[in-house]
Amino acid sequence: DKAINIMQQCVGIQKQHLPTSRRDLCASLNNLGLYYAEKGMLHEAIGTLEECLASIRTFLPPEHPDIGMTLWNLGNAYKKAKNVVKATKLFRECLSVREKRLHATHPDVIAV
């Protein structure tokens, strides 16, 4: 898939030239992980989203919305992979993050 190759090249270049604590790199990892999941490449999606989450946690506070979004995306990848226990844990953590930053009736809280 040409899109995957381009996204992998982009991530590779960013890893060579940017610190792992850069939002740009995390955004690219997140996008690649989502695309892997869309294509059914769940092992790759989970690994990429786990890397994104580990990186983003090094420079954002625990209740930052981007962490919540990454938890949600990773939870969905685990759900697609039929790992309901891990998905549920991640969705709960996502809900906790979102509840700390948003009001209970916010659409992002309700969605979880």
C-alpha positions as CSV (number, residue, x, y, z in Angstrom):
1,D,0.0,0.0,0.0
2,K,1.6,3.2,-1.2
3,A,0.0,5.3,1.6
4,I,1.5,3.1,4.3
5,N,4.9,3.3,2.7
6,I,4.8,7.1,2.6
7,M,3.6,7.3,6.2
8,Q,6.3,4.9,7.3
9,Q,8.9,7.0,5.5
10,C,7.6,10.1,7.1
11,V,7.8,8.5,10.6
12,G,11.3,7.2,9.8
13,I,12.5,10.7,8.8
14,Q,11.0,12.3,11.9
15,K,12.6,9.7,14.2
16,Q,16.0,10.5,12.6
17,H,15.7,14.2,12.9
18,L,13.3,15.0,15.8
19,P,13.3,14.1,19.5
20,T,10.8,11.5,20.4
21,S,9.1,14.1,22.6
22,R,7.9,16.1,19.6
23,R,4.1,16.4,18.9
24,D,4.8,16.2,15.2
25,L,6.2,12.7,15.5
26,C,3.4,11.6,17.8
27,A,0.8,12.9,15.4
28,S,2.5,10.9,12.6
29,L,2.6,7.8,14.7
30,N,-1.1,8.3,15.7
31,N,-2.1,8.7,12.0
32,L,-0.1,5.6,10.9
33,G,-1.6,3.6,13.7
34,L,-5.1,4.6,12.7
35,Y,-4.4,3.7,9.1
36,Y,-3.0,0.3,10.1
37,A,-6.1,-0.3,12.1
38,E,-8.3,0.7,9.2
39,K,-6.5,-1.7,6.9
40,G,-6.9,-4.5,9.5
41,M,-3.2,-4.6,10.4
42,L,-4.0,-4.7,14.0
43,H,-0.6,-5.9,15.4
44,E,1.1,-3.0,13.6
45,A,-1.6,-0.6,14.7
46,I,-1.3,-1.5,18.4
47,G,2.5,-1.3,18.4
48,T,2.5,2.1,16.7
49,L,-0.2,3.5,18.9
50,E,1.5,2.1,22.0
51,E,4.7,3.9,20.9
52,C,2.7,7.1,20.3
53,L,1.2,6.9,23.8
54,A,4.5,6.2,25.5
55,S,6.1,9.2,23.7
56,I,3.2,11.6,24.3
57,R,3.2,10.8,28.0
58,T,6.8,12.1,28.2
59,F,5.9,15.7,27.4
60,L,2.2,16.2,28.1
61,P,0.4,16.3,31.5
62,P,-1.6,13.1,32.3
63,E,-5.0,14.8,31.8
64,H,-4.2,16.4,28.4
65,P,-6.9,15.8,25.7
66,D,-4.3,14.4,23.3
67,I,-3.5,11.6,25.7
68,G,-7.2,10.9,26.0
69,M,-7.5,10.7,22.2
70,T,-4.5,8.3,21.9
71,L,-6.0,6.1,24.7
72,W,-9.3,6.1,22.7
73,N,-7.5,5.1,19.4
74,L,-5.5,2.4,21.1
75,G,-8.6,1.1,22.8
76,N,-10.4,0.8,19.5
77,A,-7.4,-1.1,18.0
78,Y,-7.5,-3.6,20.9
79,K,-11.3,-3.8,20.5
80,K,-10.9,-4.7,16.8
81,A,-8.3,-7.2,17.8
82,K,-10.9,-8.8,20.1
83,N,-8.9,-8.0,23.3
84,V,-11.9,-6.6,25.2
85,V,-10.2,-6.6,28.6
86,K,-7.4,-4.3,27.3
87,A,-9.8,-2.2,25.3
88,T,-12.0,-1.7,28.3
89,K,-9.1,-0.6,30.5
90,L,-8.0,1.9,27.9
91,F,-11.5,3.3,27.4
92,R,-11.8,3.7,31.2
93,E,-8.5,5.5,31.3
94,C,-9.6,7.7,28.4
95,L,-12.9,8.5,30.2
96,S,-11.0,9.5,33.3
97,V,-8.7,11.8,31.3
98,R,-11.7,13.4,29.6
99,E,-13.7,13.8,32.7
100,K,-10.9,15.8,34.4
101,R,-10.8,18.3,31.5
102,L,-14.3,18.4,30.2
103,H,-17.8,18.6,31.8
104,A,-19.9,15.5,32.1
105,T,-22.2,16.5,29.2
106,H,-19.4,17.2,26.7
107,P,-19.7,15.0,23.6
108,D,-16.2,13.6,24.0
109,V,-17.1,12.4,27.5
110,I,-20.5,11.0,26.4
111,A,-18.9,9.2,23.5
112,V,-16.8,7.0,25.9
